[in-house]
Amino acid sequence: MGKLLGVNLLQRVLVAALGIPLLLWLIQLGGVWFFLFFLLLALLASFEFHRLASHKANPPALWIMLLATLLVQADFYFGFVEIWVVLLGVVMALFLLELFVKEGSPLLNLGSALAGFMYVNLAFGSLLRLRMEPMNGDGEAWVLLMFICIWSTDISAYFGGSLAGGKVFQRKLFERHSPHKTWEGFFFGVLGSVAAAYAFSFVVPAVSPSTVLLAGLFIGLFSPAGDLIESMFKRDAGVKDASALIPGHGGVLDRFDTVMFVAPFLYLLTR
């Protein structure tokens, strides 16, 4: 058991050592390479959600969901037509396709398909638009701020919750979905995010300090929701990880769940 944990920890460290510099480079680079990287993540996330949904329902064929993701993400980036036209077209197509399905419950089939489609595509589409066209400040700075605050939230929540929650109150945040999260960890996470945003405002003065602090507070408050929502889906499907695509980290949904929940709201904040 100890050897297994050691291997898993080593995998996590190696992936982080390679992945974080790559991510930071792509954020700085922007453009088509940023788009292609997050398009790949969106396709993988769609695959994983389809896998989760298949435990409870009979969603449309995987290739249909992947094609829908490809079309939506491409339109988010290239802007061929108004994005709501593409979203509406996919949603109506899914309703029509369900007429030909002979297995499972239409409510469950459509519900899982629409939930996965909107969850994945609004998240990664918002991230693309956040990098491309924020109304307040620089896109690179906003995406970088988001990741830094999310990482600070996770680290602060983990160590703060371990020190305070384990010894003092042990007040569970949402025990039904994640038995290890505590209110103590939550508050430490919020403080960590705000502190990171405050430091960021000095490093990148081009972005309004007050808006940066507001974003840090927002990210700290809502980051845990992304993790809880993904845990809710996994528990309902009866699986531990969304997939094993990322060694030591699970899948894209496991690793980017917080980013997927925060990105749309942060994009709205910049508008």
Beta strands, then each sheet from edge to edge (+ up, - down):
strand 1: 172-174
strand 2: 178-182
sheet 1: 1+ 2-
end
